[in-house]
Amino acid sequence: MIHPIPSGTRDVLPDETREVRAITDALRCVFERHNYGEVYTPALEYESVLERADMAEAKPAYRVFDESGATLVLRSDMTVPIARVVATRYPTVDPPLRFCYLAHCYRGVRPQRGQPRELLQAGIELIGAPAPVGTVEALNVLCSALDEIGLADYKIGLGDASLYPSLMASLGVPVELRPQLLSALAGRDFVSLERDLREIELSTDDKELLLAVPQRRGSPDVLDASLGAVADATANMRDVYELLTPDVAGKVIFDLGLVRSIGYYTGAVFEVYDPALGAPIGGGGRYDELLGRFGRSLPAVGFALGVDRLHIALMGEERGTGARLP
């Protein structure tokens, strides 16, 4: 007999559970060693709370109604619930505030893509620490966590969420067309980006610039301050780089086209890659405006690691082979 489970979910059996538990225990120890206190929040949140954040690309997977008819959703990340916690439970506590978590989140995805709806995430949120110092601390904790579990070959792509929007604005890209270009860029779909740019009434030089800039990645040499429209973003990235310790700096790849699909990011953004896995293991960035939407305006930065992807990458490195997502 076959008894199905909801699409995008899976059963985790004892052997894998033991391996995953070892990973999460190690991550928790690193977070606590850096003075991040673990928090739990309800799996269900009022939909009106999550609507305060721009979560168009992280839509809730499930909705239910409470006894009063209010709409509840399963949380799609932990950043927004923690922003709510800071505003309601820490309204007068002096920053910085440091939180960590290990929690399941739920995303509305297309089942035919084989993407999970239920995600086990491990991450931190650093509230009240401005750039670049706060960003550097988050990157230090990120590398410490990955080193602790034994991931060896990872790299961190570092970009800035404001870079491409600033470039589009400076070149006069119509406001209504900008989300479409950003969506293509978030998916690293340069074929669609080039196609969409052809439909916009801009000069050939401007179109070529909009296509070329986000494909620049590599060493600090890509941070060319002569590009006036993106000078602020590249300067911010350089400020972060100059404060990194040599071991962390050696893991960083600068990526002028890095865009996170969740829309609340405002400054530095980053993603974790490993050759043993053909997809980002996790990522994060600055969200300096999100806390203000909940009533306490504070700069913030954080990251989340997909524990299942981390497990696959770690197993792939140990076997010396690339791995594919199930």
N, C-alpha and C positions, 0 to 999 in steps of 0.2 A: 504494500500500500504506500502511496505517496501523499504526505501531508505537507502542503506548501507553506512557506513563510513569506512575509511581505517582500516585494521586489526591492532590491537594494540593501537587503539585510542578509546576515548569515549566522550560522551556528559556529561557535569557537570551542573546539574540543580540548581535552585536558593537556595534551602535549604542547599545543600552541599556546594555551592559556598560561602554562608555566613559563614559557619563553617570553611572552608579553609581560607577565608579571615582573620578571627580572628587569626588563627594560623600564617599566613604570616605576619600580622601586628605586632604580638608579637615578632616573630623572627627578623624582621627588627629593632624593637626598641632595642633589646638586642645587635645586631651587631653595631648599631650606638652608643650605650652607651659605647661600647668597642673601639670606634674610628675607625670603619671600614666604609669606604665610599662606597656607592652603585654605581655600574657600570652597564651599558648595553653594549652589543656587538651585532653585526649583527647575526641574526639567521643563515645566510648563510656565510660560509667561503670558501676560496679556498682550494680545496682538498690538494694541495701541502703544505699548512700551517699545516693542521692536520697531514700530513704524517711525520712531524718532531717529533711527539710523537709516542710512541709505543702503539697504540690503537687497537691492533689485536682483543681484546675481547670487544671492544666498537665500533663496525663498524658503520659507518653512515647508517641511515635508507633510505635516499633518496639522489639521485644525479640529478643535472640539469646542463645545459650548458648556459653560458652567450653569448652575441652577438659576442664575439671573439673566441668562441669555448673552453674557459677554463672551467674546471670542478669545479662546486660548490657543496658543501654538507651542509646539515643542521648539525649544531654543535652537537656533541655527548656528550660533557661535557663543563663546563665553565673554567676549569683549563687551557687548551691549549689556548683559546682565550685571557685569562687574561695574560698569558705568552707573547703572541704577543703584547698586549697593553703595558706591562711594557717595552719591548724592543724598541717599536717604539714611545711611547708617554712619557715615563719616562727614557730616556737613561742616564741622568746625575743626576737625583734626588736621594739624599741620602736615603738609606734604614734605617729602615724598612718601607715598603709600606703595607698598609692594605686596602683590598677590600672586599666587600660583594656583593651578588647578589641574586635575585629571578628570575629565568628564566626557560623556557622550553628547554629541550634537547631531542634529538631524537636518538634512538639506533636501529640498525638492529638486530632483534631477530627472533626466530622461533615462528610464530603465534600459532602453536599447543601447545606450552607451557603455553599459557595464559599470557605471559609477555607483558608489555606495550612498545610501540614504542615511545610514547610521554611521557616525564617525567617532572614534575614541581619540580625543585630543589631549595633549599635554602642553601647557604654556604658562606664560607669565604676563602680568600687566604692571607696568611701572607708571604710577600716576603722580603728576606734579613735578617731573624732572624734564626740563626743557632740552631742546637740541643745542649743541651736539652731544652734550655729556650723557643725557639720558639714553640716546640712541646707542652710544658706545657701550654703556652698561648692558643694555639688552643684547647686543651682539656678543659681548663677553660671556654672558650667561648662556646664550645659545651655543657658542662653541664649547664651553665647559660641559654642557649637557651632552652634546654629540660626542665629544672626546671620552666622556665617562662611560658611555655605553659601548665604546669601541668602534664607532664608525670612523674609518680612516681616510677615505678618498673624497669626502664631501667638499663642495664649494658653496659659497654664499654670493648670490647675485645681489648687488646693491644698486638701487636707482632712487628716483624721487618722483612722487605722485604728481607734483606740480609741473614737472618738466614739459610733458607733451601738451597738456592743456594750455600752458603759457605760450608754447610755440604755435598752436592753432589760433589762439587769440591774436597773437602778433601778426599773423599772416592773413587774418580776416576770414577764417573758416566759419561759415554760418553756424550759429549756436545750435540750431536744431540737428545739425549733422555731426556734431562733435561726439555724442555718445556712441554713434555707430562706429566711428573710427577708433575710439577707445576700446570698444568691445572686441574689434578685430585684433587690436594690439594686445589686449589682455590674453587672448587665445594664441598669441604668437602667429597669427594668420596673416603673413605679409602678402600673400596672394590676394586675399580679400581686401586688405588695406590698399594695395595698389589699384585694384579695380574700383574701389569706392572713391579714391582720390581722382581717378580719371573723370568721374562724373561731376566734380566740383569745378566751378568757374574760378580758377586760379592760374597764375602764370606757370609755365613749365618748370621754371627754376624753383618756385615755391613748392610745387608738387614733389619735385625731386628731393627737396630738403625735408619735407614731411615724411618721405619714405626712407631717406638715408639716415637721418638722425637716430631713429629708434633701433637701427641695426648696428649702431656703434657699441661695442662691448669689448672689455679686456682690461688692460692695465690702467693706472691713473692717467696715462697719456690721453685717454679718450675724453677727459674732462677739459675740453677746449673752451676756455672762457671767452674766446672771440665770438662765439655764437651768442649775440646779445640777448635774444629772447629767452635763452635757457641759462644765462650766466648765473642767476641767483641759485637755481637748482644745482648746477654743477659746483658752485662755490660751497653750498651746504654739504654736498657729498665729499668734497675735498676736506672740509672741516672735520667731518667724521673720520675720514681716513687718517688724518694727521694725529688723531688721539688714540688710534688703535695700537695695541701692543703688536710687536712683529709677528707673533704666532697667529693672531687673529687676522691681521692685515694680509698675511700670506694665503688666507682662505678666501679673500674677497675678490670678486670679479665685478667691475663696474659695468652697468647695463643701462644705457640711456633710453631703452625702450621698455623697461620693466614697469608694468602696470598691474596692480592688484585688482581683481574683479569686484571686490567689495568697495563701495564708494566713499566710506568715511575717512579714508587715508588722506593726509594732507601734506606730508613731507617725505622723509626717507622711507623707502619700502625695500623689503628684501625677501628672497626666497632661498631655500636650501635644495641643492641638487647633489645627486650621487650617481656615478656611472653605472652602478648596479641596478638602477631603477629609471625607467623612462618617463618620469613625471616628478614634479616638485614634491619633496617630503613634507614641507611646511613653509611657513613664511610669516611675515608681519610687517610692522612699520609704525609710523607716527600717526596719531589721530587727535590732533591738538584742538579740534572743535567739537568733538563728540560729547565730552563731559558737560559742556555748556548747554547742550540740548536737554540735559537732565537737571539743570539748575546749579551746577557748580563748575565754573569754567576753569579747567586746569589742563596744561599740556600733558600728553601721555604717549606711551609707546609700548608695544607688546609683540608677542609672537605666539604661534600655535604650531605644534608638530603633530602630524598625523601618525599615531602610534602604529597602526597597521602598515602604513607605507614604510615607516622606520624599521619595523620588523622585517619586511620583505627586503629592504636595502641591506640590512645587516646580514641576513642570511645569504644574499647574493654576493656580498663581499667575502664572506667566509668560504663560499664555494668557488670563488674566483670566476663567477659567471654573471652576466646581466640577468635581470629579472623583469618579468612583466606583471602588470597588475592582473589579478584574477578577474 
